[in-house]
Amino acid sequence: MDQPTDAPADLAQRPHWNAALVVEARAAAGNGRVGSTLVSETDQHRIWLIALEPGARLGFHTHVLDYFWVATSAGRARSRRPDGSVTEMDYHLGLTRHMRFGPGESMTHDLENTGESVLTFTTVEDKRSANAPLPL
């Protein structure tokens, strides 16, 4: 799993980080709430909606299941990972990414809307993945 490797004081000094984010990132390894709202769950899938107002963020969460997301609006966002890395990305309507995780693999990150409009996504997790779903 992605785990912070820096001491909190070091990571908190990096751009786009602070002490509260470091604490949140360290506690997120078991957080399987990968969206704002779980809209459907079956034996095979979890379907999530994400809606972030400008300046809002989806807190740190951990992906262990294969999944894909689709941007349902255009915008810009920042994502932090517990290793201290920060990614800025522009999204356009329909942009889609697919992610796969082998046994024991995971990814922890947050998502912050740094744009000027509401940023929305649909995320679909496949519960038939190599890893068991995290509890919600």
KOLZAMI-192564 format. One record per residue (C-alpha): residue number from 1; x, y, z. Coordinates in pm, 1 decimal. Example, Ala and Ser with C-alpha at 12.3 -4.5 7.8 and 13.67 -1.06 7.14 Angstrom:
2
<roro = 1 px = 1230.0 py = -450.0 pz = 780.0>
<roro = 2 px = 1367.0 py = -106.0 pz = 714.0>
***
This chain:
136
<roro = 1 px = 0.0 py = 0.0 pz = 0.0>
<roro = 2 px = 104.5 py = 359.9 pz = -51.8>
<roro = 3 px = 229.5 py = 473.1 pz = 285.6>
<roro = 4 px = 387.7 py = 807.0 pz = 375.6>
<roro = 5 px = 764.1 py = 772.1 pz = 390.1>
<roro = 6 px = 844.8 py = 1120.9 pz = 518.8>
<roro = 7 px = 819.5 py = 1234.6 pz = 877.7>
<roro = 8 px = 507.1 py = 1450.9 pz = 920.2>
<roro = 9 px = 713.5 py = 1765.3 pz = 968.5>
<roro = 10 px = 899.7 py = 1706.6 pz = 639.4>
<roro = 11 px = 591.8 py = 1623.9 pz = 434.3>
<roro = 12 px = 393.6 py = 1912.2 pz = 585.5>
<roro = 13 px = 655.7 py = 2151.5 pz = 446.9>
<roro = 14 px = 604.3 py = 2042.3 pz = 85.9>
<roro = 15 px = 390.6 py = 2250.9 pz = -150.1>
<roro = 16 px = 17.0 py = 2174.8 pz = -121.7>
<roro = 17 px = 62.6 py = 1983.0 pz = 207.0>
<roro = 18 px = 7.7 py = 2072.3 pz = 572.0>
<roro = 19 px = 15.1 py = 1880.1 pz = 901.2>
<roro = 20 px = -358.4 py = 1801.3 pz = 892.0>
<roro = 21 px = -329.3 py = 1647.7 pz = 542.6>
<roro = 22 px = -36.1 py = 1433.3 pz = 657.6>
<roro = 23 px = -239.6 py = 1295.2 pz = 948.6>
<roro = 24 px = -539.3 py = 1231.9 pz = 720.8>
<roro = 25 px = -323.6 py = 1055.9 pz = 459.0>
<roro = 26 px = -169.0 py = 827.2 pz = 721.9>
<roro = 27 px = -514.5 py = 723.2 pz = 846.3>
<roro = 28 px = -666.4 py = 659.5 pz = 501.0>
<roro = 29 px = -526.8 py = 313.1 pz = 422.1>
<roro = 30 px = -854.9 py = 143.7 pz = 513.6>
<roro = 31 px = -1090.6 py = 408.3 pz = 374.2>
<roro = 32 px = -1275.0 py = 247.2 pz = 84.0>
<roro = 33 px = -1510.9 py = 542.5 pz = 23.7>
<roro = 34 px = -1371.3 py = 631.2 pz = -318.6>
<roro = 35 px = -1647.8 py = 875.7 pz = -411.3>
<roro = 36 px = -1881.2 py = 1136.5 pz = -268.4>
<roro = 37 px = -2194.0 py = 921.9 pz = -296.6>
<roro = 38 px = -2235.9 py = 547.1 pz = -341.2>
<roro = 39 px = -2532.2 py = 526.2 pz = -580.4>
<roro = 40 px = -2540.3 py = 152.3 pz = -648.3>
<roro = 41 px = -2381.8 py = -166.1 pz = -518.9>
<roro = 42 px = -2422.8 py = -521.8 pz = -642.9>
<roro = 43 px = -2224.4 py = -841.7 pz = -592.3>
<roro = 44 px = -2008.1 py = -730.0 pz = -885.0>
<roro = 45 px = -1985.3 py = -348.2 pz = -877.3>
<roro = 46 px = -1987.2 py = -32.5 pz = -670.3>
<roro = 47 px = -2087.8 py = 284.0 pz = -856.3>
<roro = 48 px = -1989.4 py = 619.4 pz = -709.5>
<roro = 49 px = -2058.3 py = 981.4 pz = -796.7>
<roro = 50 px = -1810.7 py = 1255.5 pz = -716.5>
<roro = 51 px = -1917.1 py = 1620.0 pz = -717.6>
<roro = 52 px = -1670.0 py = 1882.5 pz = -599.0>
<roro = 53 px = -1746.2 py = 2251.1 pz = -579.9>
<roro = 54 px = -1452.7 py = 2484.5 pz = -653.9>
<roro = 55 px = -1206.7 py = 2455.9 pz = -364.7>
<roro = 56 px = -1370.5 py = 2140.2 pz = -224.4>
<roro = 57 px = -1188.6 py = 1810.9 pz = -186.0>
<roro = 58 px = -1261.9 py = 1442.4 pz = -157.5>
<roro = 59 px = -1053.2 py = 1325.2 pz = 137.6>
<roro = 60 px = -784.9 py = 1059.8 pz = 124.1>
<roro = 61 px = -918.4 py = 718.9 pz = 30.2>
<roro = 62 px = -769.0 py = 390.8 pz = -87.3>
<roro = 63 px = -835.6 py = 201.5 pz = -408.4>
<roro = 64 px = -782.7 py = -176.8 pz = -398.1>
<roro = 65 px = -1037.6 py = -280.4 pz = -662.2>
<roro = 66 px = -999.9 py = -250.3 pz = -1037.8>
<roro = 67 px = -1200.9 py = 53.3 pz = -1142.8>
<roro = 68 px = -1260.6 py = 317.0 pz = -1402.8>
<roro = 69 px = -1371.7 py = 676.7 pz = -1378.9>
<roro = 70 px = -1534.7 py = 908.5 pz = -1629.1>
<roro = 71 px = -1523.2 py = 1287.6 pz = -1602.1>
<roro = 72 px = -1879.6 py = 1410.3 pz = -1642.5>
<roro = 73 px = -1772.5 py = 1775.2 pz = -1647.0>
<roro = 74 px = -1463.2 py = 1970.6 pz = -1740.2>
<roro = 75 px = -1232.7 py = 2118.7 pz = -1480.0>
<roro = 76 px = -901.9 py = 2106.9 pz = -1298.5>
<roro = 77 px = -795.5 py = 1915.9 pz = -987.5>
<roro = 78 px = -501.5 py = 1839.7 pz = -762.9>
<roro = 79 px = -434.4 py = 1495.4 pz = -618.2>
<roro = 80 px = -191.4 py = 1414.4 pz = -337.4>
<roro = 81 px = -44.7 py = 1073.8 pz = -251.2>
<roro = 82 px = 98.9 py = 973.7 pz = 86.9>
<roro = 83 px = 448.9 py = 953.7 pz = -61.9>
<roro = 84 px = 433.4 py = 1334.2 pz = -93.2>
<roro = 85 px = 373.9 py = 1348.3 pz = -467.8>
<roro = 86 px = 121.4 py = 1596.7 pz = -603.0>
<roro = 87 px = -41.3 py = 1582.0 pz = -946.5>
<roro = 88 px = -234.2 py = 1861.3 pz = -1119.1>
<roro = 89 px = -465.4 py = 1757.7 pz = -1401.5>
<roro = 90 px = -708.9 py = 1914.0 pz = -1645.6>
<roro = 91 px = -1022.5 py = 1713.1 pz = -1721.3>
<roro = 92 px = -1254.0 py = 1728.9 pz = -2021.4>
<roro = 93 px = -1602.3 py = 1585.0 pz = -2051.3>
<roro = 94 px = -1578.3 py = 1212.8 pz = -2117.3>
<roro = 95 px = -1214.0 py = 1168.3 pz = -2016.1>
<roro = 96 px = -1187.7 py = 812.3 pz = -1884.6>
<roro = 97 px = -913.3 py = 620.9 pz = -1702.2>
<roro = 98 px = -900.1 py = 250.3 pz = -1614.0>
<roro = 99 px = -697.0 py = 125.5 pz = -1316.8>
<roro = 100 px = -601.4 py = -232.3 pz = -1223.6>
<roro = 101 px = -454.1 py = -363.5 pz = -898.9>
<roro = 102 px = -284.9 py = -696.8 pz = -845.3>
<roro = 103 px = -303.6 py = -890.3 pz = -519.4>
<roro = 104 px = -198.2 py = -664.5 pz = -232.4>
<roro = 105 px = -167.5 py = -354.0 pz = -452.1>
<roro = 106 px = -345.0 py = -28.6 pz = -374.0>
<roro = 107 px = -341.8 py = 345.9 pz = -430.7>
<roro = 108 px = -422.7 py = 611.7 pz = -172.2>
<roro = 109 px = -490.8 py = 970.8 pz = -275.7>
<roro = 110 px = -720.4 py = 1269.0 pz = -234.6>
<roro = 111 px = -881.1 py = 1493.6 pz = -497.3>
<roro = 112 px = -915.9 py = 1872.2 pz = -471.0>
<roro = 113 px = -1106.0 py = 2086.1 pz = -720.8>
<roro = 114 px = -866.6 py = 2367.8 pz = -811.0>
<roro = 115 px = -1082.4 py = 2495.9 pz = -1095.5>
<roro = 116 px = -1362.0 py = 2749.8 pz = -1113.4>
<roro = 117 px = -1656.8 py = 2518.0 pz = -1182.1>
<roro = 118 px = -1812.6 py = 2209.4 pz = -1025.6>
<roro = 119 px = -1607.3 py = 1900.1 pz = -1111.6>
<roro = 120 px = -1796.5 py = 1570.8 pz = -1145.0>
<roro = 121 px = -1705.0 py = 1207.0 pz = -1206.3>
<roro = 122 px = -1862.8 py = 864.4 pz = -1210.8>
<roro = 123 px = -1642.8 py = 585.1 pz = -1072.6>
<roro = 124 px = -1719.3 py = 215.1 pz = -1117.3>
<roro = 125 px = -1535.1 py = -39.5 pz = -900.6>
<roro = 126 px = -1521.9 py = -408.4 pz = -995.6>
<roro = 127 px = -1567.0 py = -622.3 pz = -683.8>
<roro = 128 px = -1438.1 py = -927.5 pz = -878.0>
<roro = 129 px = -1084.8 py = -782.7 pz = -859.5>
<roro = 130 px = -775.3 py = -949.8 pz = -714.7>
<roro = 131 px = -836.5 py = -780.8 pz = -375.8>
<roro = 132 px = -1135.1 py = -792.3 pz = -144.7>
<roro = 133 px = -1336.2 py = -469.3 pz = -123.8>
<roro = 134 px = -1252.2 py = -241.0 pz = 165.8>
<roro = 135 px = -1536.3 py = -192.2 pz = 413.2>
<roro = 136 px = -1739.8 py = 126.8 pz = 379.2>
***
